[in-house]
Amino acid sequence: MLMLRRARGLAERLSGDAALLLRGARDQRRRAEARQAGERRSFERLSEPPDDPPAPEPAPRPDPLDLGESLDERIAHERRERRGRLGAPPVREASEEPPPSRLLGEEEYDVSARAEQRIDLSDTPGMATLGRSYGGRSTTPGSAPTLGEWAAAPFAKLAGTVSGMNRRRRLRRPPPRALPRRGSGLSYRRQAPPFPWQWFLVLILVVAAAVLYGVNLSREIAQRRADDTLGRAATAVAALRGADEQSAQRLLDAASVALADVRSSGAITATLDSRQRYDELEREYERTQAAIQKLTYFDDLTLIAQHPLQAGLFSSVVVPPPPQGITNTAAFASIYLLDSNAGVLYRMPRGGGPLDPMLRPQDAVGPTVVGKVKAQAWREDNIVAVAQSGEAGPFTFYFRNGDGWGYNTLAGSETWGRVSERFRAVNYGGNLYIWGAGEASDQLQKYISGNYGQFPDPWIKDFGGQRTESGLDLAIDGDVYLLKPDGHILVFSAGAFAREITPQGITPPLTTPAGMFVTGDPEGGSIFLIDFDQRIVEIDKKTGALLQQIRARPDSPYQLEQLTSMFVDTSGTRPILYLVNGGQLLRGSLPDRPRPLAAPTSAPITTTPAPATNAPAPTSAP
């Protein structure tokens, strides 16, 4: 298309220039001939004298002089000839006056040609120069196309076809609106300016960028603070590695404060790396704390029983020892739990399962109606219980007789009246020992096996100047152990005071003991003290030295908040602790004893299990 247009334009320019040259020469020649003929006629008219009229007759009026064509006629004649050549329709211009320059001899001045010649903007400059006669539309004689026009005609036709197609394509578009679209509302009311959506979007982007920058900045600041907090904690924990016994506790307190700051600052959850660093510091702190305070944690603390009542509380638990020389071992497959407030004795499978009420108030045992069960104990081959009839009635000793119960009324129990929470019943060597009953609450009363109908024997003969009325708990391993409210333990042997065990090295000090459990024989084993401060303290039976303090881990689902009683089963390779925690029965393995502060990590110290007090009794009672 571009090449065709360029060729057509070149041909039109050449043919237009040639046509203008030919037409200009021809017009000049015609004007010169017409001027000469007019001058000749005028000269001939002027050279002939007029005829004289006859004398007698009046002289006729002379004919007007024929001076030839007037200037107006000549201009009109030339205009008609020019229009005829150009193929334009004749135009009446009778009233048009010649320009004054025509009288001065200007021959080529043509007002009509300049006024009537129009340029068609849809044509090329060559076509506009040729006029409307181009393309064979003229019917005026004498306007035949020139050779250049004939040569350019095919190109002009092709270009016209293409331009027509483009023009029709453009016409399909809707015409542009000359006036802006009017908004809603009355036209004579003042319209509000349009909402600047572009600037509004720019403002949103700027605000979003500022918020994102602020969030990132605050995150970086929090991360730096977390790193600083972890750094201080790491420094405090590192100082514990080379501490001696005198400064260890002070440095341990400083490390504890630093780790508490880490937990409160939220640095633990900042990043995964922060969490790993904190876990490492926590393990190092626990190891050092375990070495200094001999603190350990349960690693496998699990719940094996829940009280059937929502507000129910257990008071004690009994786990049977391995059977030795017993043929009927059905009773050894259960665990026994007592709710002394409701007076109900429960049993459950040893591996866990539902609780089954075994003995409860209003049950009938022969002619006797069971009262509230106040204590339970294990007697060599089965469970035994002590219940009180009514609020202040006598006490009855219940023992298993086949699949049922047998009973004996305890002689002298009708004078005991209402007993307190310190009431204990322990069976050792087949004999029943009662503590905290009646007016003689400071005396241990012993019922001989099989002679429960006879009055008990006051077992303590020599108190050694010790006051025992405030004893909290009782344990027997051949010697008798009484726990005092201050955590000290009185030891009686053969009915006489032998010594007092004072717990040593416990941090924080033991101030709120709730009970105890004794393992081993009089010459070995440990004493486990139950503290309301959510811990179990294991001390040496001979010296009272601290062996370890056992707690539940802070992230454990079970916290020892209502710890009141426990039982230690030493029949396995590792002792198992059964903990009464309110309405829960928890079970966990006894942790290894902590290493000394300067002990190498390659020399672990393990706990050597000792036989429990519920092992087979010796032949003679204490």
C-alpha positions as CSV (number, residue, x, y, z in Angstrom):
1,M,0.0,0.0,0.0
2,L,2.8,2.4,0.8
3,M,4.6,1.8,-2.5
4,L,1.3,2.2,-4.4
5,R,0.5,5.4,-2.7
6,R,4.0,6.8,-3.3
7,A,3.8,5.8,-7.0
8,R,0.3,7.3,-7.3
9,G,1.5,10.6,-5.7
10,L,4.5,10.8,-8.0
11,A,2.4,10.2,-11.1
12,E,-0.2,12.8,-10.0
13,R,2.4,15.4,-9.4
14,L,4.0,14.8,-12.8
15,S,0.7,14.8,-14.7
16,G,-0.6,17.8,-12.7
17,D,2.5,19.9,-13.5
18,A,2.4,18.9,-17.2
19,A,-1.3,19.8,-17.4
20,L,-0.8,23.2,-15.7
21,L,2.1,24.0,-18.1
22,L,0.0,23.0,-21.2
23,R,-3.1,24.8,-20.1
24,G,-1.2,28.0,-19.2
25,A,0.4,28.2,-22.6
26,R,-2.9,27.5,-24.4
27,D,-4.7,30.2,-22.3
28,Q,-2.1,32.8,-23.0
29,R,-2.2,32.1,-26.7
30,R,-6.0,32.4,-26.8
31,R,-6.0,35.6,-24.9
32,A,-3.4,37.1,-27.2
33,E,-5.4,36.1,-30.3
34,A,-8.6,37.5,-28.9
35,R,-6.9,40.8,-27.9
36,Q,-5.5,41.2,-31.4
37,A,-8.8,40.5,-33.1
38,G,-10.5,43.1,-30.9
39,E,-7.9,45.7,-31.7
40,R,-8.2,45.0,-35.4
41,R,-11.9,45.4,-35.3
42,S,-11.6,48.6,-33.4
43,F,-9.1,50.0,-35.8
44,E,-11.2,49.2,-38.8
45,R,-14.2,50.8,-37.3
46,L,-12.3,53.9,-36.4
47,S,-10.6,54.2,-39.8
48,E,-13.9,54.3,-41.8
49,P,-15.5,57.8,-41.9
50,P,-19.2,58.1,-41.2
51,D,-21.6,58.6,-44.1
52,D,-22.9,62.2,-44.4
53,P,-26.7,62.4,-44.4
54,P,-28.6,64.1,-47.3
55,A,-29.0,67.7,-46.8
56,P,-32.7,68.0,-47.0
57,E,-33.3,65.3,-44.7
58,P,-32.6,65.8,-41.1
59,A,-29.5,64.2,-40.1
60,P,-30.1,60.8,-38.5
61,R,-28.6,60.0,-35.2
62,P,-25.3,58.4,-35.6
63,D,-24.8,54.9,-34.6
64,P,-22.8,54.4,-31.5
65,L,-19.3,53.6,-32.0
66,D,-18.5,49.9,-31.9
67,L,-15.4,49.9,-29.7
68,G,-15.4,46.0,-29.5
69,E,-16.0,44.0,-26.4
70,S,-16.2,45.8,-23.3
71,L,-14.0,45.0,-20.3
72,D,-16.9,43.3,-18.5
73,E,-17.8,41.2,-21.5
74,R,-14.2,40.2,-22.0
75,I,-13.9,39.1,-18.3
76,A,-17.2,37.2,-18.4
77,H,-16.2,35.5,-21.6
78,E,-12.8,34.4,-20.2
79,R,-14.5,33.2,-17.1
80,R,-16.9,31.0,-19.1
81,E,-14.1,29.6,-21.1
82,R,-12.1,28.7,-18.0
83,R,-15.1,27.1,-16.3
84,G,-15.7,25.1,-19.4
85,R,-12.2,23.8,-19.5
86,L,-12.3,22.9,-15.8
87,G,-15.7,21.1,-16.1
88,A,-17.4,23.3,-13.4
89,P,-21.0,24.3,-13.9
90,P,-21.6,27.9,-15.0
91,V,-22.2,30.4,-12.2
92,R,-24.1,33.6,-12.6
93,E,-22.0,36.5,-11.6
94,A,-23.7,39.5,-13.3
95,S,-23.3,41.8,-10.3
96,E,-19.7,41.0,-9.6
97,E,-17.4,44.0,-10.5
98,P,-13.9,43.5,-11.9
99,P,-11.1,44.4,-9.5
100,P,-9.5,47.7,-9.9
101,S,-6.2,46.1,-10.9
102,R,-7.8,44.9,-14.1
103,L,-8.0,48.4,-15.4
104,L,-4.2,48.7,-14.8
105,G,-3.4,45.9,-17.3
106,E,-3.3,42.9,-15.0
107,E,-4.3,40.1,-17.3
108,E,-3.9,36.9,-15.2
109,Y,-6.0,38.0,-12.2
110,D,-9.0,35.8,-11.9
111,V,-11.3,36.2,-8.9
112,S,-13.7,33.6,-9.9
113,A,-11.1,30.9,-10.3
114,R,-9.6,31.6,-6.9
115,A,-13.1,31.9,-5.2
116,E,-14.6,28.9,-6.8
117,Q,-11.7,26.5,-6.6
118,R,-12.2,24.2,-3.6
119,I,-9.9,21.6,-2.2
120,D,-11.3,18.2,-1.4
121,L,-9.5,17.0,1.6
122,S,-10.4,13.4,0.8
123,D,-8.3,13.6,-2.4
124,T,-4.7,13.9,-3.1
125,P,-3.0,17.2,-4.0
126,G,-2.9,16.1,-7.6
127,M,-6.6,15.3,-7.8
128,A,-7.5,18.6,-6.1
129,T,-5.4,20.4,-8.7
130,L,-7.2,18.6,-11.6
131,G,-10.6,19.5,-10.1
132,R,-13.9,17.6,-10.2
133,S,-13.4,16.6,-13.8
134,Y,-10.9,14.0,-12.8
135,G,-12.0,10.4,-13.1
136,G,-14.1,10.9,-16.2
137,R,-17.0,12.5,-14.5
138,S,-16.9,15.7,-16.5
139,T,-19.2,16.0,-19.5
140,T,-18.0,19.4,-20.7
141,P,-16.6,19.2,-24.2
142,G,-13.0,20.0,-24.5
143,S,-12.0,18.7,-21.1
144,A,-10.5,15.4,-22.1
145,P,-7.9,14.0,-19.7
146,T,-4.3,14.4,-20.5
147,L,-1.8,11.6,-21.0
148,G,-0.6,12.0,-17.4
149,E,-4.2,11.8,-16.1
150,W,-4.8,8.6,-18.0
151,A,-1.6,7.1,-16.6
152,A,-2.5,8.0,-13.0
153,A,-6.1,6.9,-13.2
154,P,-5.6,3.2,-12.2
155,F,-3.5,4.2,-9.2
156,A,-6.0,6.8,-8.1
157,K,-8.9,4.3,-8.4
158,L,-7.0,1.7,-6.3
159,A,-6.1,4.3,-3.7
160,G,-9.7,5.5,-3.6
161,T,-10.9,1.9,-3.0
162,V,-8.5,1.4,-0.1
163,S,-9.4,4.8,1.4
164,G,-13.1,4.0,1.1
165,M,-12.6,0.8,3.0
166,N,-10.7,2.6,5.8
167,R,-13.4,5.3,5.9
168,R,-16.2,2.7,6.3
169,R,-14.2,1.0,9.0
170,R,-13.9,4.3,10.9
171,L,-17.5,5.0,10.5
172,R,-18.5,1.9,12.4
173,R,-17.1,3.5,15.6
174,P,-19.6,5.5,17.6
175,P,-19.1,9.2,17.1
176,P,-17.3,11.1,19.9
177,R,-19.4,13.1,22.2
178,A,-19.0,16.8,21.8
179,L,-20.2,17.5,25.3
180,P,-19.3,15.7,28.6
181,R,-21.8,13.3,30.0
182,R,-24.1,15.0,32.5
183,G,-24.3,13.6,35.9
184,S,-27.4,12.7,37.8
185,G,-29.5,15.4,39.3
186,L,-30.9,18.7,38.0
187,S,-28.8,20.4,35.4
188,Y,-29.1,23.8,37.0
189,R,-27.8,22.6,40.4
190,R,-24.1,22.9,41.2
191,Q,-22.6,19.5,40.8
192,A,-19.9,18.2,43.3
193,P,-16.4,17.5,41.8
194,P,-15.7,13.9,41.0
195,F,-14.2,11.7,43.7
196,P,-10.4,11.5,43.3
197,W,-10.1,7.7,43.2
198,Q,-6.5,7.8,41.9
199,W,-5.3,9.8,44.8
200,F,-7.3,7.7,47.2
201,L,-5.6,4.6,46.0
202,V,-2.2,6.3,46.3
203,L,-3.1,7.2,49.9
204,I,-4.0,3.6,50.7
205,L,-0.8,2.3,49.2
206,V,1.2,4.8,51.2
207,V,-0.6,3.9,54.4
208,A,-0.1,0.2,53.7
209,A,3.6,0.7,53.1
210,A,3.9,2.7,56.3
211,V,2.1,0.0,58.3
212,L,4.2,-2.8,56.8
213,Y,7.4,-0.9,57.6
214,G,6.2,-0.3,61.2
215,V,5.4,-4.0,61.6
216,N,8.8,-5.1,60.3
217,L,10.5,-2.5,62.5
218,S,8.6,-3.6,65.6
219,R,9.4,-7.2,64.8
220,E,13.1,-6.4,64.5
221,I,13.1,-4.5,67.8
222,A,11.3,-7.4,69.5
223,Q,13.8,-9.9,68.1
224,R,16.7,-7.8,69.3
225,R,15.1,-7.6,72.7
226,A,14.6,-11.3,72.7
227,D,18.2,-11.9,71.8
228,D,19.3,-9.6,74.5
229,T,17.1,-11.4,77.1
230,L,18.3,-14.8,76.0
231,G,21.9,-13.5,76.1
232,R,21.5,-12.4,79.7
233,A,19.9,-15.8,80.6
234,A,22.7,-17.6,78.9
235,T,25.3,-15.6,80.8
236,A,23.5,-16.3,84.1
237,V,23.3,-20.1,83.4
238,A,26.9,-20.2,82.2
239,A,28.0,-18.7,85.5
240,L,26.5,-21.8,87.3
241,R,28.9,-24.2,85.7
242,G,31.9,-23.1,87.7
243,A,30.1,-22.2,90.9
244,D,31.0,-23.6,94.2
245,E,28.7,-24.7,97.0
246,Q,28.7,-21.3,98.7
247,S,27.8,-19.2,95.6
248,A,25.7,-21.8,93.8
249,Q,22.4,-20.9,95.4
250,R,22.8,-17.1,94.7
251,L,23.8,-17.7,91.1
252,L,20.9,-20.2,90.8
253,D,18.4,-17.5,91.9
254,A,19.9,-15.1,89.4
255,A,19.5,-17.6,86.6
256,S,15.9,-18.3,87.7
257,V,15.1,-14.6,87.4
258,A,16.7,-14.4,84.0
259,L,14.8,-17.4,82.7
260,A,11.6,-15.9,84.1
261,D,12.3,-12.7,82.2
262,V,12.6,-14.7,79.0
263,R,9.3,-16.4,79.6
264,S,7.5,-13.2,80.3
265,S,9.0,-11.3,77.4
266,G,7.6,-13.7,74.8
267,A,11.1,-14.4,73.4
268,I,10.4,-18.1,73.5
269,T,7.9,-17.9,70.6
270,A,9.8,-15.3,68.6
271,T,11.6,-17.8,66.3
272,L,12.3,-21.4,66.2
273,D,16.0,-20.7,67.0
274,S,14.9,-18.7,70.1
275,R,12.8,-21.7,71.2
276,Q,15.7,-24.1,70.8
277,R,18.1,-21.8,72.7
278,Y,15.6,-21.4,75.5
279,D,15.1,-25.2,75.7
280,E,18.9,-25.7,76.0
281,L,19.1,-23.1,78.7
282,E,16.2,-24.6,80.6
283,R,17.8,-28.1,80.4
284,E,21.1,-26.7,81.6
285,Y,19.4,-24.8,84.4
286,E,17.4,-27.9,85.5
287,R,20.6,-29.9,85.6
288,T,22.4,-27.4,87.7
289,Q,19.4,-26.9,89.9
290,A,19.1,-30.6,90.3
291,A,22.7,-30.8,91.4
292,I,22.4,-27.9,93.8
293,Q,18.8,-28.4,95.1
294,K,18.7,-32.1,94.1
295,L,15.5,-31.3,92.1
296,T,14.1,-33.9,89.6
297,Y,11.0,-34.2,87.6
298,F,8.6,-36.9,86.6
299,D,9.0,-37.9,83.0
300,D,6.1,-40.3,82.7
301,L,3.4,-38.9,85.0
302,T,0.1,-40.4,83.9
303,L,-3.5,-40.4,85.1
304,I,-4.8,-43.9,85.9
305,A,-8.0,-43.1,87.9
306,Q,-10.5,-40.3,88.3
307,H,-13.0,-40.0,91.2
308,P,-16.5,-41.0,89.9
309,L,-17.9,-37.9,91.6
310,Q,-17.0,-34.4,90.2
311,A,-16.1,-33.0,93.6
312,G,-15.0,-36.3,95.2
313,L,-11.5,-36.6,96.8
314,F,-9.4,-39.6,97.5
315,S,-7.6,-39.9,100.9
316,S,-5.3,-42.9,100.5
317,V,-4.2,-45.6,98.1
318,V,-3.0,-49.2,98.7
319,V,-1.1,-51.2,96.1
320,P,-0.6,-54.9,97.0
321,P,3.0,-56.3,97.0
322,P,3.9,-59.4,94.9
323,P,2.3,-62.5,96.3
324,Q,4.6,-64.8,98.3
325,G,3.3,-68.2,99.2
326,I,-0.3,-67.1,98.6
327,T,-2.6,-69.4,96.6
328,N,-5.5,-67.1,96.0
329,T,-4.0,-64.1,94.3
330,A,-7.1,-62.4,93.0
331,A,-6.8,-59.6,95.5
332,F,-3.3,-58.8,94.3
333,A,-4.6,-57.8,90.8
334,S,-6.4,-54.6,92.1
335,I,-5.5,-51.2,93.4
336,Y,-7.6,-49.9,96.4
337,L,-8.6,-46.3,96.9
338,L,-10.4,-44.7,99.9
339,D,-12.6,-41.7,100.0
340,S,-12.8,-41.1,103.8
341,N,-15.1,-38.1,103.4
342,A,-17.8,-40.2,101.7
343,G,-16.7,-43.4,103.6
344,V,-16.4,-45.5,100.4
345,L,-13.7,-48.0,99.5
346,Y,-13.0,-48.5,95.8
347,R,-11.0,-50.9,93.8
348,M,-9.8,-50.9,90.3
349,P,-7.7,-53.1,88.0
350,R,-4.0,-52.7,88.5
351,G,-3.4,-51.7,84.9
352,G,-6.2,-49.1,85.0
353,G,-9.9,-49.2,84.5
354,P,-13.2,-48.3,86.1
355,L,-13.7,-47.9,89.8
356,D,-15.9,-50.4,91.6
357,P,-17.3,-49.5,95.1
358,M,-16.2,-52.4,97.3
359,L,-17.4,-51.3,100.7
360,R,-19.6,-48.3,101.4
361,P,-22.1,-47.0,104.0
362,Q,-25.4,-48.8,104.4
363,D,-24.0,-52.0,103.0
364,A,-25.0,-55.1,105.0
365,V,-22.3,-57.4,106.3
366,G,-24.2,-60.1,108.2
367,P,-26.4,-58.4,110.8
368,T,-24.1,-55.3,110.8
369,V,-24.7,-52.2,108.7
370,V,-21.5,-50.6,107.4
371,G,-20.8,-47.1,108.5
372,K,-18.2,-44.7,106.9
373,V,-14.9,-46.3,106.1
374,K,-12.2,-44.3,107.9
375,A,-9.0,-46.2,107.0
376,Q,-7.7,-49.1,104.8
377,A,-4.6,-51.3,105.0
378,W,-3.1,-54.4,103.4
379,R,-2.8,-57.5,105.6
380,E,-0.5,-60.1,104.0
381,D,-3.1,-61.5,101.5
382,N,-6.0,-59.1,101.2
383,I,-7.3,-55.6,102.0
384,V,-8.8,-54.7,105.4
385,A,-10.8,-51.6,106.4
386,V,-11.9,-49.8,109.6
387,A,-15.3,-48.1,109.6
388,Q,-17.2,-46.1,112.2
389,S,-20.9,-46.6,112.9
390,G,-22.7,-43.3,112.9
391,E,-20.9,-40.0,113.8
392,A,-19.5,-41.2,117.2
393,G,-20.3,-44.9,117.3
394,P,-17.9,-47.8,117.7
395,F,-15.4,-48.9,115.1
396,T,-15.6,-52.1,113.2
397,F,-12.7,-54.0,111.6
398,Y,-13.7,-55.5,108.2
399,F,-11.6,-58.2,106.4
400,R,-12.2,-60.3,103.3
401,N,-13.9,-63.7,103.8
402,G,-13.9,-65.4,100.4
403,D,-15.9,-63.1,98.0
404,G,-17.6,-61.3,100.9
405,W,-16.7,-59.5,104.1
406,G,-16.2,-60.5,107.7
407,Y,-16.1,-58.2,110.6
408,N,-15.0,-57.7,114.2
409,T,-15.9,-54.8,116.5
410,L,-12.8,-53.2,117.9
411,A,-12.9,-53.4,121.7
412,G,-12.9,-50.0,123.5
413,S,-13.6,-48.1,120.2
414,E,-17.0,-46.9,121.6
415,T,-15.1,-44.4,123.7
416,W,-13.2,-42.9,120.8
417,G,-16.0,-40.7,119.6
418,R,-15.5,-38.4,116.6
419,V,-12.0,-38.9,115.1
420,S,-10.0,-36.3,113.1
421,E,-8.3,-36.5,109.7
422,R,-5.2,-37.7,111.5
423,F,-6.8,-41.1,112.2
424,R,-4.6,-43.9,110.8
425,A,-4.9,-47.7,110.8
426,V,-1.7,-49.6,109.8
427,N,-1.4,-53.4,109.6
428,Y,2.0,-54.9,110.3
429,G,2.8,-58.5,110.9
430,G,-0.9,-59.3,111.1
431,N,-1.4,-56.8,114.0
432,L,-3.5,-53.7,113.7
433,Y,-2.1,-50.3,114.9
434,I,-4.4,-47.4,115.5
435,W,-3.3,-43.8,115.7
436,G,-5.3,-40.6,116.5
437,A,-8.3,-42.2,118.2
438,G,-10.1,-41.0,121.3
439,E,-8.6,-39.3,124.3
440,A,-5.4,-41.2,123.9
441,S,-4.6,-39.6,120.5
442,D,-0.9,-39.4,121.5
443,Q,-0.7,-43.1,122.0
444,L,-0.3,-45.9,119.4
445,Q,-2.8,-48.6,120.2
446,K,-2.0,-52.2,119.1
447,Y,-4.6,-54.9,118.4
448,I,-3.2,-58.4,118.3
449,S,-4.1,-60.4,115.2
450,G,-7.2,-62.4,115.8
451,N,-8.0,-60.7,119.1
452,Y,-9.8,-57.6,118.0
453,G,-12.5,-58.2,120.6
454,Q,-9.9,-57.5,123.4
455,F,-8.8,-54.1,124.4
456,P,-5.7,-52.7,122.6
457,D,-2.3,-52.5,124.1
458,P,-0.7,-49.0,124.4
459,W,2.5,-49.7,122.4
460,I,4.6,-46.6,123.3
461,K,6.1,-47.1,126.7
462,D,8.8,-44.5,126.8
463,F,8.1,-41.2,125.0
464,G,11.6,-39.8,125.7
465,G,10.2,-36.4,126.5
466,Q,8.6,-36.1,123.0
467,R,5.1,-34.8,122.4
468,T,3.3,-37.0,120.0
469,E,-0.3,-35.7,120.1
470,S,0.3,-33.6,117.0
471,G,1.6,-36.4,114.8
472,L,0.3,-36.2,111.3
473,D,1.0,-39.6,109.8
474,L,2.2,-43.1,110.8
475,A,4.5,-45.6,109.1
476,I,6.0,-48.9,110.3
477,D,8.9,-50.9,108.9
478,G,9.8,-52.7,112.2
479,D,10.3,-49.3,113.8
480,V,7.5,-46.8,114.2
481,Y,7.7,-43.4,112.5
482,L,5.6,-40.4,113.5
483,L,5.6,-37.3,111.3
484,K,5.4,-33.9,113.1
485,P,3.9,-30.7,111.6
486,D,7.4,-29.2,111.2
487,G,8.6,-32.0,109.0
488,H,10.7,-33.7,111.7
489,I,10.2,-37.5,112.2
490,L,10.1,-39.3,115.6
491,V,11.4,-42.9,115.5
492,F,10.3,-45.4,118.2
493,S,11.8,-48.8,118.5
494,A,10.5,-51.6,120.8
495,G,8.1,-49.1,122.4
496,A,10.7,-46.5,123.3
497,F,11.8,-43.3,121.7
498,A,15.0,-43.9,119.6
499,R,15.8,-40.8,117.7
500,E,14.5,-37.8,115.7
501,I,15.2,-37.4,112.0
502,T,15.6,-33.8,110.9
503,P,15.5,-33.2,107.1
504,Q,18.6,-31.4,105.9
505,G,19.5,-29.4,102.8
506,I,16.0,-28.9,101.6
507,T,15.5,-25.7,99.6
508,P,13.0,-24.2,100.0
509,P,12.5,-25.6,103.5
510,L,9.8,-28.1,104.2
511,T,7.1,-26.2,106.2
512,T,3.8,-27.8,105.1
513,P,4.1,-31.7,105.2
514,A,1.0,-33.6,104.5
515,G,2.1,-37.3,104.9
516,M,4.9,-39.7,104.4
517,F,5.8,-43.2,103.1
518,V,8.6,-45.4,104.3
519,T,10.5,-48.0,102.2
520,G,12.9,-50.7,103.2
521,D,13.7,-52.1,106.6
522,P,15.0,-50.2,109.7
523,E,18.6,-50.5,108.4
524,G,18.0,-49.1,104.9
525,G,15.6,-47.5,102.5
526,S,14.2,-44.0,102.2
527,I,11.4,-41.8,103.6
528,F,9.2,-39.9,101.2
529,L,7.7,-36.7,102.5
530,I,4.6,-35.2,100.9
531,D,4.7,-31.4,100.8
532,F,1.7,-29.2,100.0
533,D,4.2,-27.2,97.9
534,Q,3.6,-29.6,95.0
535,R,6.6,-31.7,95.6
536,I,7.8,-35.0,97.1
537,V,11.0,-35.0,99.2
538,E,13.1,-38.1,99.5
539,I,15.4,-38.2,102.4
540,D,17.8,-40.7,103.9
541,K,16.2,-42.8,106.6
542,K,19.3,-42.7,108.8
543,T,20.7,-39.2,108.5
544,G,17.8,-37.2,107.1
545,A,20.0,-35.9,104.2
546,L,18.2,-34.8,101.1
547,L,18.3,-37.3,98.3
548,Q,16.0,-35.5,95.8
549,Q,13.0,-33.3,95.4
550,I,10.5,-34.6,92.8
551,R,8.1,-32.3,91.0
552,A,5.8,-32.4,88.0
553,R,7.2,-30.5,85.0
554,P,5.8,-27.0,84.5
555,D,4.4,-28.0,81.1
556,S,2.9,-31.3,82.4
557,P,-0.9,-31.6,82.2
558,Y,-1.0,-32.8,85.8
559,Q,0.2,-30.6,88.6
560,L,0.5,-31.8,92.2
561,E,-1.8,-29.1,93.6
562,Q,-3.8,-31.4,95.9
563,L,-1.2,-34.0,96.8
564,T,-2.2,-35.7,100.1
565,S,-1.1,-39.3,100.0
566,M,1.2,-41.7,98.1
567,F,2.3,-45.3,97.8
568,V,5.7,-46.5,96.6
569,D,5.8,-49.9,94.8
570,T,9.3,-51.2,95.0
571,S,8.6,-54.7,93.5
572,G,10.0,-53.7,90.0
573,T,13.4,-52.7,88.8
574,R,12.5,-49.1,89.2
575,P,10.2,-47.9,92.0
576,I,6.8,-46.7,90.9
577,L,5.0,-43.9,92.8
578,Y,1.2,-43.8,93.1
579,L,0.1,-40.3,94.0
580,V,-3.3,-39.2,95.4
581,N,-3.9,-35.8,94.0
582,G,-7.3,-34.7,95.0
583,G,-9.8,-36.7,92.9
584,Q,-6.9,-38.1,90.7
585,L,-4.7,-41.1,91.0
586,L,-1.4,-40.4,89.2
587,R,1.4,-42.9,88.5
588,G,5.0,-42.1,87.7
589,S,8.5,-43.7,87.8
590,L,10.9,-42.6,90.5
591,P,13.5,-40.3,88.7
592,D,17.2,-41.0,89.0
593,R,18.9,-39.1,91.8
594,P,20.7,-36.0,90.5
595,R,24.4,-35.9,90.0
596,P,26.6,-33.7,92.3
597,L,27.5,-30.3,91.0
598,A,31.0,-31.3,89.9
599,A,30.2,-34.8,88.9
600,P,31.0,-35.8,85.3
601,T,28.1,-36.5,82.9
602,S,29.5,-40.0,82.1
603,A,28.9,-41.2,85.7
604,P,25.1,-41.3,86.2
605,I,23.8,-41.9,89.7
606,T,20.8,-44.2,89.8
607,T,18.3,-45.0,92.5
608,T,18.6,-48.4,94.1
609,P,15.1,-49.6,94.9
610,A,14.5,-50.7,98.5
611,P,11.8,-53.0,99.7
612,A,8.6,-51.3,100.8
613,T,7.0,-51.5,104.2
614,N,4.2,-53.6,102.7
615,A,6.7,-56.4,102.0
616,P,6.1,-59.7,103.9
617,A,6.3,-58.9,107.6
618,P,9.0,-60.4,109.9
619,T,8.0,-63.1,112.4
620,S,7.9,-60.7,115.4
621,A,6.0,-57.5,115.7
622,P,7.6,-54.3,116.9
